[in-house]
Amino acid sequence: MNAKTTIDTQTDWAKLARRDDSEIDYSDAPSIMPDIQQMRIRQPNGQVLPVSNTVVEVDADILAWFKTHQSNYQATINQLLRNFMKEHEHDLA
């Protein structure tokens, strides 16, 4: 693996590449249930969508805001993204 270095980051990518996965701190990450592939998001219109276990990086301040303002912040973020998609579905066509 090549070490990634750029001017706009102070991350030592080579040091991170040498670290073992056992050193990763998951204390603030929720546990993933084994049946996550079977989970579905229920929409108000009755439509059921599969849940993806894809990880999306969100800035810490954004996540903190949603967590303090919305009890079901993940569904709220998904709904906002879905609304954005609908508003901009023809922008890239």
FENQUI-V95413 format. One record per run of one state. SS is the DSSP state (2 for helix, 1 for strand, 0 for the rest). FROM is the first residue (numbers start at 1). TO is the last residue. If there is no record, write none. Layout:
ss from to
SS FROM TO
SS FROM TO
//
This chain:
ss from to
0 1 12
2 13 18
0 19 20
2 21 23
0 24 35
2 36 38
0 39 39
1 40 42
0 43 47
1 48 50
0 51 59
2 60 69
0 70 72
2 73 87
0 88 93
//
